Amino acid sequence: MSYTKTDSDFISNGTRCAGWLYLPEGVLEPPIVIMAHGLAAERTFRLPAYAERFLEKGMSIFLFDYRNFGDSDGLPRNLVNPFRHIQDWKAAIYHVRTLKGINTNKIGLWGTSFSGGHVIVTAASDPKIAAIVSQVPWMDGISSALMVDWKYTITAMVSAFRDILKTIALREPYYVPVVGEPDTFAVMNSPDCKPGYMALVPRGSSWKNECPARIFIYLLIYRPLSFAERVKCPALLIMAEKDFGISPKAVEKCADRMSNATLIRLPVGHFEPYVGDLFEQTVEKQTNFLKEHLF
């Protein structure tokens, strides 16, 4: 299906967030799916591939970068803070509801990895959301912390407090790599993490593989699982059973707590659904789910 793509920026807590609005041609007041990426990622990292599949079925798309990421404004760069991200999601929804030519009564949310948790938290506070898709979602900081060894935990906490102290002193943040090899320290350093993550980064991207180390504090205390009972709209959860850092039991518990959830279990790692045959399989299921609940 032919479509138009235009810039559609919005303001979140005084800072400009960069958005793209995709509109399918020849569809009168289409429903809309709002999308944003996961941990330290930008909207260009494979998300347009999903957007184009949803467009083929007559849905419009709003795809945005969080504050401090990608084409959005804000400092320090690459600041991962789920509570700020949730504010950005709510600001994006507010913005979308002001747009003309779309059905603002049929809004779906699509998130993956860290933003898979964000769409759960956001939908829990907005009963007008029509449906959510949550792919390989972040669930619970405590259960994820139990999946790493004590040496990693100590290094992470030392790094976080070093960053906090530098912030208090009004100095530049202390940055750590987002992804790294298993024998190096990074936010994600399991064997599949660096090749899986970097496969999503488009050629020529200016993205830097770093984020302020305070992320480790946020990861520990962020629990989208605790919001699951408040999500009343239809929800599609896609779980990676071999995920390096997200407990399958936590995802199952989330689905059980929701009143209208469908859980798909995949015997794969965290990054496998984004590419190849598994992408084709999962994006088809997501498209069918969204088509069922948004039209």
Secondary structure, DSSP 4 states (H G I P E B T S, - for coil): --EEEEE--EEETTEEE-EEEEEETT-SS--EEEE--STT--TTSSHHHHHHHHHHTT-EEEEEPPTTSTTS--SSTT---HHHHHHHHHHHHHHHTT-SSS-TTSEEEEEETHHHHHHHHHHHT-TT--EEEEES----HHHHHTTS-HHHHHHHHHHHHHHHHHHHTT----EE-SB--TTS--SB-STTHHHHHHTTSPTT----S-EETTHHHHHHH--GGGGGGG--S-EEEEEETT-SSS-HHHHHHHHHHSSSEEEEEESS-TTGGGSHHHHHHHHHHHHHHHHHHH-
